[in-house]
């Protein structure tokens, strides 16, 4: 079942790339829609992995959930890497200055006085936050939803 999870995860990773690129479009409502599409993607790759496995051998719901979890985690990691790259590009294009404008000048002065350039804060917060949320947190959530998708597919297909 592992290979079916990886196969479905690779397909999901390609879709995650499209979603990461769509997130670059500066429309506020679109970001909310993309978040919902990620949840559907993670459920879908789990079901797809279960479908790939069911086409070859008879599988239990546990095996389908396992393949779905692998597919979801793979998709989550690939999507997270793409999101980190997109965030790095956004930071290089000036998103960091927008973040700095939201920090009060007194706090920026305190950071500079303690030897921390404000740009470091924005880069670490932007890329570090994206890594923790999208790569780590996203992969864990994606594995759970992928397992749920595989389980649902196996239950409905019987």
N, C-alpha and C positions, 0 to 999 in steps of 0.2 A: 504494500500500500504506500510505502514511502515514495516510490518513483511516481505514482499518480499524484501524490501531494505536491511533489516538486514540479511536475509538469503543469498542473493547474496553477501553482504559485507563480511560475514563470509567465504564464498568460496573464494572471492577475497583476504581476509587476509591470507588464506593458500597459495595462489599463491604468495602473497607478501613475505611470509617467504622464499619460494624457491628462489625468486629473490634476497632477502637480502643475502642468503647464497651463491648464485652464484657470488655476488659482492665481495666475499672474494677471489675469484680466481684472482691472480695478473696479469691480462692481460689488458693493457690499453684500447684496442678497445672494450673489453667486457663491460666495464663500460658505454660506449656510447650506446651500444646495449641494456643494461639493462634499461637505462633511457627511451629509445624508447618503451621497453616492458612495463614499468610502465604506460606510456600514453595509450597504447593499453589495458592494464589491466583495467584502470579506465573507459575507454569507454566501454569495454566489460562487466564490472559488472553492469554498468548502463543499458545496453541492456538486460542483464540477469534478472535484477530486473523487468524490464518492461515485459519481457517474462513470468516470474513467475506470475505477476499480470494479464496479459492478458489470461493466461491459466485458471484462476478462474473466473474473472468477466470482463465485458467490461470496458475499461478505456479510459479516455481522454488522449490527449498528455501531458497535464499538470500533470495529476496523474502519468503518466509514467516517466516524467522528475523528479517529486518529489521522486518517488521510486528510480530512478537512482541516484539522489543526495544523498539520504540516503546511498545507496550501495557504492557510491564513497567515501563519507566521512568516512564510517565505514572501508572500505579497506585502506584508507589513514591513519587513526589513527592506525590501527593494523600494517600496514607496517612501519609506523613511529616508533612505539614502538620496532619492531624487528630491525630496523636500529639503534636505540639508543643502544640496547643491543649489536649488532654486533660492533658498534663503541667502546663501553666500553671494549669489549674483545680485539679489535685491540689496544686500548690504553694500556691495561694491558700487551699485548705482545710486546710492544715496538714502536708503531707508534708515540707515543709522543716524543721519542728521535729524530726521523726523522724530526718532526716538529720543534723541538728546534734547529736543525742544520741549519735551514733556517733563523733563527733570528740572526741578527748581534750581535757579542759579547758585543759591547758597550751597546746595548739595554738590553741585559740580565743582565749586571752589574747594569744598572740603576734600573731594576726591583728588583734585589736582595737588592740593597741599600735602596729602598723604602719599603722593607719588604714583597715583593711578590715573593714567590718561583716560578721559571720558570715552574715547574711541574704543579702547579695550573693553570697557563695560558693555558698549553696544554690540560689539562683535561677539563677545563671550555670551551675552544674554541672548542674542539672536540665533547664533549657530548652536550654542550650547542648549538653549531652550528647545530649539527645533529637534536636536538630537535626542534629548531626553523624552520629549513628548511624542515625536513622530517615530523615531527608530525604536526606542525601548518600549515606551508605553503603547505605541501603535501596534508593535509586533505582538505584545501580550494580548491586547484587546482583539487584534485580528486573529490570533490563534484560537481564542475562545469563541469568537463569532464564526470562524471557519469550522470549528468542531460542531457548533450548533447547526450550521448549514449542511454539513455532511450527515449529521444525525437526522435532521429533518428529511433530507433526500432519501436516506435509507429507509426511514419509517414510512414515507409516502409511497416509495417505489414498490414496497412489498405488497 
